[in-house]
C-alpha cells in the first residue's frame, strides 16, 4: 500500500514540475528553407524526408539544404562453406546548408553502422535489413535535426 501511494506522489510531482524534453519536438521552425534538395536512392530519400520533416517555403529568403544519403551493405563474416553470416549496414548522409546567396554555411558528413547477423531465411533477413535501415535513418535524422537547431542558429 505504501509503495502505491509513494508511486502516485512521485508521478504527481513529475507531472506538475513542468519537465519538458528540450529537443523532443524540435522541428526547426526558427529557420525557413527556401529549397531542400534530396539526393540518393529513392527509398532512402523517402525515409529521410519522412523522418527529418523539414518544410520548404519557396518564396522566402531562407536557407538551401542539400542532403545526400547512401547505403552500403558489406559481408563481414562467412562460415566454412563461404556463406555470409554477418553483414555491416552503413548509412551515410552528407549535409550542406547554404545561405540565400548560395554560400555554404554548414557542411558535415554523418555515418552510422549496424552489424547484422544473417540466417538462411531470406525473407527474415530482408525484413531485418529493412527494419534496421529504418532505425538507422530515424537515428541519423534526429541527429541532424539537433545539429541544425544548434549550429545553424549560431551561424545565423
Secondary structure, 3 states (H helix, E strand, C coil): CHHHHHHHHHHHHHHHCCCCCCCCCCCCCCCCEEEEEEEECHHHHHHHHHHHCCCECCCCCCEEEEEEEEEEEEEEEECCCCCEEEEEEEEEEEEEEECCCCCEEEEEEEEEEEEEECCCCHHHHHHHHHHHHHHHHHHHHHHHHHHHHHHHHHHC
